[in-house]
């Protein structure tokens, strides 16, 4: 274990034998750090924080701080932050602990969180997500596997971003971003993430079905409920089926539309 002499590691913290902790960092008593982790300088890990193997935390990052929720009782100890394996968390990232009873703000495996981004309380990131510089996620945001969030983009609380979706920099999303799409500006979808789909190894047939699904939802002049009814009459592969299931689950939050207007699913 390589702990800089200026770092403070509280009694009760659990660190694997090969963990490295940089100067002036503070590790709280309820923290667990897995093998191969590197903690930079001036890092604060407080309350219940668990870091999976091979995760790297950059200088000035704060994990586990109290949520920015006026109704949260700061004395409660049953919430935290749970980070999976092989994540890269760069400088000055903040991830707040959860608000719900015995819950965690969760980051999966193999994610890349760039400088200055913020994950609010109760957020859930999947695997292989890229979160670029200065991205802001409000509470309860869910980001599925292999999504890309461009620099400076912001997300309203409870928004969902589907798998392999790409959100361009400086965008704002207060409605859900369907999987496999590209979102930009304010609640606007401009097409499928074609390059991302190829890079992810989706077959030509899967990409063709997603193109058909996208046209049915956005370009058929049907409303969302009508498009879902039409989709239910066809047999879809797993990717297109997931696309429609995401839309079906969006309900009142709505999904991004071409013109920036949210399309809510009628109930």
C-alpha positions as CSV (number, residue, x, y, z in Angstrom):
1,X,0.0,0.0,0.0
2,X,1.4,3.4,-1.0
3,X,-0.2,6.2,1.0
4,X,1.3,9.6,0.9
5,X,2.3,10.9,4.4
6,X,0.0,13.9,4.1
7,X,-3.0,11.8,3.3
8,X,-5.6,11.0,6.0
9,X,-7.1,7.5,6.0
10,X,-9.6,7.1,8.8
11,X,-9.7,4.1,11.0
12,X,-12.2,1.6,9.6
13,X,-11.5,2.3,6.0
14,X,-10.8,-0.8,3.9
15,X,-8.0,-0.5,1.3
16,X,-6.5,-3.3,-0.7
17,X,-2.8,-3.9,-0.3
18,X,-1.8,-2.3,-3.6
19,X,-3.9,0.9,-3.4
20,X,-2.1,4.2,-4.0
21,X,-3.3,7.4,-2.2
22,X,-1.9,10.8,-3.3
23,X,-1.0,13.8,-1.1
24,X,-3.6,15.6,1.0
25,X,-6.4,13.2,0.2
26,X,-9.0,12.2,2.8
27,X,-10.5,8.7,3.1
28,X,-13.4,8.3,5.4
29,X,-14.1,5.4,7.8
30,X,-16.8,3.8,5.7
31,X,-14.8,3.7,2.4
32,X,-13.8,0.5,0.6
33,X,-11.2,0.6,-2.1
34,X,-10.4,-2.4,-4.3
35,X,-7.2,-3.7,-5.7
36,X,-5.3,-1.7,-8.2
37,X,-7.1,1.6,-7.5
38,X,-5.2,4.9,-7.7
39,X,-6.4,7.9,-5.7
40,X,-4.9,11.3,-6.8
41,X,-4.1,14.4,-4.7
42,X,-6.7,16.4,-2.8
43,X,-9.3,13.7,-3.3
44,X,-12.1,13.3,-0.7
45,X,-14.0,10.0,-0.3
46,X,-16.6,10.4,2.5
47,X,-19.6,8.5,3.8
48,X,-20.2,5.0,2.3
49,X,-18.0,4.9,-0.9
50,X,-17.1,1.6,-2.6
51,X,-14.5,1.6,-5.5
52,X,-14.1,-1.5,-7.6
53,X,-10.8,-2.9,-8.8
54,X,-8.6,-0.9,-11.1
55,X,-10.5,2.4,-10.8
56,X,-8.5,5.6,-11.0
57,X,-9.6,8.8,-9.3
58,X,-8.2,12.1,-10.4
59,X,-7.0,15.1,-8.4
60,X,-9.5,17.2,-6.5
61,X,-12.4,14.7,-7.0
62,X,-15.1,14.4,-4.3
63,X,-17.1,11.2,-4.0
64,X,-19.8,10.5,-1.5
65,X,-20.6,14.1,-0.4
66,X,-24.1,14.9,0.8
67,X,-26.8,15.2,-1.9
68,X,-27.9,18.7,-3.0
69,X,-31.4,18.0,-1.8
70,X,-33.0,20.4,0.7
71,X,-35.1,17.5,2.2
72,X,-32.2,15.2,2.9
73,X,-31.3,14.5,6.5
74,X,-27.6,14.9,6.6
75,X,-27.1,12.6,9.7
76,X,-28.4,9.5,7.9
77,X,-25.7,6.9,7.2
78,X,-27.4,4.3,5.0
79,X,-26.7,5.9,1.6
80,X,-23.5,6.1,-0.5
81,X,-21.7,5.8,-3.8
82,X,-20.8,2.6,-5.5
83,X,-18.4,2.5,-8.4
84,X,-17.5,-0.6,-10.4
85,X,-14.3,-1.9,-11.9
86,X,-11.8,-0.2,-14.2
87,X,-13.4,3.3,-14.2
88,X,-11.4,6.4,-15.0
89,X,-12.7,9.4,-13.0
90,X,-10.7,12.5,-13.9
91,X,-10.0,15.7,-12.0
92,X,-12.6,17.6,-10.0
93,X,-15.5,15.2,-10.6
94,X,-18.3,15.2,-8.0
95,X,-20.6,12.3,-7.3
96,X,-23.1,12.8,-4.5
97,X,-24.4,10.0,-2.4
98,X,-28.0,8.7,-2.7
99,X,-31.1,10.0,-0.9
100,X,-33.2,6.9,-0.9
101,X,-33.1,4.5,2.0
102,X,-30.1,2.1,1.9
103,X,-29.4,3.1,-1.7
104,X,-26.3,4.1,-3.7
105,X,-25.5,6.4,-6.5
106,X,-24.1,3.8,-8.9
107,X,-21.4,3.8,-11.6
108,X,-20.9,0.6,-13.4
109,X,-17.7,-0.8,-15.1
110,X,-15.3,0.6,-17.6
111,X,-16.7,4.2,-17.7
112,X,-14.8,7.3,-18.4
113,X,-15.8,10.4,-16.5
114,X,-13.9,13.5,-17.7
115,X,-12.9,16.6,-15.8
116,X,-15.5,18.6,-13.9
117,X,-18.6,16.5,-14.5
118,X,-21.2,16.1,-11.8
119,X,-23.4,13.1,-10.9
120,X,-26.3,14.0,-8.7
121,X,-27.8,11.8,-6.0
122,X,-29.3,8.5,-7.0
123,X,-27.9,8.5,-10.5
124,X,-27.3,5.3,-12.3
125,X,-24.6,4.9,-15.0
126,X,-24.3,1.6,-16.8
127,X,-21.1,0.2,-18.4
128,X,-18.7,1.8,-21.0
129,X,-20.3,5.2,-20.7
130,X,-18.3,8.3,-21.7
131,X,-19.2,11.5,-19.8
132,X,-17.3,14.4,-21.2
133,X,-16.0,17.6,-19.5
134,X,-18.5,19.6,-17.4
135,X,-21.5,17.4,-18.0
136,X,-24.2,17.9,-15.2
137,X,-26.5,15.1,-14.2
138,X,-29.3,16.0,-11.8
139,X,-30.7,13.5,-9.3
140,X,-32.1,10.1,-10.4
141,X,-30.7,10.3,-14.0
142,X,-30.2,6.9,-15.6
143,X,-27.6,6.5,-18.4
144,X,-27.5,3.1,-20.1
145,X,-24.5,1.2,-21.5
146,X,-22.2,2.7,-24.0
147,X,-23.9,6.1,-24.1
148,X,-21.8,9.2,-24.9
149,X,-22.6,12.5,-23.2
150,X,-20.9,15.4,-24.9
151,X,-19.1,18.2,-23.0
152,X,-21.2,20.7,-21.2
153,X,-24.5,18.8,-21.7
154,X,-27.0,19.0,-18.9
155,X,-29.8,16.6,-17.8
156,X,-32.9,17.2,-15.8
157,X,-33.7,15.0,-12.8
158,X,-35.2,11.5,-13.6
159,X,-34.2,11.7,-17.3
160,X,-33.2,8.4,-19.0
161,X,-30.6,8.1,-21.7
162,X,-30.8,4.9,-23.7
163,X,-27.9,2.6,-24.6
164,X,-25.6,3.7,-27.4
165,X,-27.2,7.1,-27.5
166,X,-25.0,10.1,-28.2
167,X,-25.8,13.5,-26.8
168,X,-23.9,16.4,-28.5
169,X,-22.0,19.0,-26.4
170,X,-23.9,21.9,-24.9
171,X,-27.2,20.1,-25.2
172,X,-30.0,20.2,-22.6
173,X,-32.3,17.2,-22.0
174,X,-35.4,17.4,-19.8
175,X,-36.9,14.5,-21.7
176,X,-35.7,10.9,-22.3
177,X,-33.2,10.2,-25.1
178,X,-34.1,6.9,-26.8
179,X,-31.4,4.3,-27.3
180,X,-29.3,4.3,-30.5
181,X,-30.2,8.0,-31.3
182,X,-28.3,11.3,-31.5
183,X,-29.6,14.2,-29.4
184,X,-28.7,17.8,-29.7
185,X,-29.8,21.3,-28.5
186,X,-32.9,21.3,-26.4
187,X,-34.8,17.9,-26.3
188,X,-34.1,17.3,-30.0
189,X,-33.2,14.0,-31.8
190,X,-31.6,14.3,-35.2
191,X,-31.2,10.6,-36.2
192,X,-29.6,7.3,-35.3
193,X,-26.1,7.1,-33.9
194,X,-25.0,5.2,-37.1
195,X,-21.2,5.3,-36.5
196,X,-21.7,4.2,-32.9
197,X,-23.9,1.3,-34.0
198,X,-21.2,0.1,-36.4
199,X,-18.4,0.4,-33.9
200,X,-20.5,-1.5,-31.4
201,X,-20.7,-4.4,-33.9
202,X,-24.4,-4.3,-34.6
203,X,-25.3,-6.4,-37.6
204,X,-26.5,-4.8,-40.9
205,X,-30.0,-6.4,-40.2
206,X,-30.1,-4.9,-36.7
207,X,-29.2,-1.5,-38.0
208,X,-31.8,-1.7,-40.8
209,X,-34.5,-2.6,-38.2
210,X,-33.5,0.3,-36.0
211,X,-33.8,2.6,-39.1
212,X,-37.3,1.3,-39.7
213,X,-38.2,1.7,-36.0
214,X,-36.9,5.3,-36.0
215,X,-38.9,6.1,-39.1
216,X,-42.1,4.6,-37.6
217,X,-41.7,6.5,-34.4
218,X,-40.6,9.9,-35.7
219,X,-41.4,10.2,-39.4
220,X,-44.7,8.3,-39.9
221,X,-46.9,11.2,-38.7
222,X,-48.4,8.9,-36.0
223,X,-48.4,10.0,-32.4
224,X,-46.3,8.0,-30.0
225,X,-49.1,5.7,-28.8
226,X,-50.2,5.0,-32.4
227,X,-46.6,4.3,-33.4
228,X,-46.3,1.8,-30.5
229,X,-49.5,0.1,-31.5
230,X,-48.2,-0.2,-35.0
231,X,-44.9,-1.6,-33.8
232,X,-46.6,-4.2,-31.7
233,X,-48.0,-5.7,-34.9
234,X,-44.6,-6.5,-36.2
235,X,-41.7,-8.8,-35.2
236,X,-38.6,-7.0,-34.2
237,X,-35.1,-8.0,-33.4
238,X,-33.8,-7.4,-29.8
239,X,-32.4,-3.9,-30.5
240,X,-35.5,-2.5,-32.2
241,X,-37.7,-4.2,-29.5
242,X,-35.5,-2.4,-26.9
243,X,-36.0,0.9,-28.7
244,X,-39.8,0.6,-28.5
245,X,-39.7,-0.7,-24.9
246,X,-37.7,2.4,-23.9
247,X,-40.3,4.7,-25.5
248,X,-43.1,2.7,-23.9
249,X,-41.5,3.2,-20.5
250,X,-41.0,6.9,-20.9
251,X,-44.6,7.8,-20.1
252,X,-45.0,11.3,-18.6
253,X,-41.3,12.3,-18.9
254,X,-41.7,12.0,-22.7
255,X,-39.0,11.5,-25.3
256,X,-37.0,14.0,-27.4
257,X,-38.6,14.9,-30.7
258,X,-37.2,16.3,-34.0
259,X,-38.5,19.8,-33.3
260,X,-37.5,20.0,-29.6
261,X,-41.0,19.3,-28.4
262,X,-41.4,16.4,-25.9
263,X,-43.7,13.6,-27.2
264,X,-45.3,12.1,-24.1
265,X,-46.8,8.6,-24.2
266,X,-50.5,8.9,-23.8
267,X,-51.8,6.8,-20.9
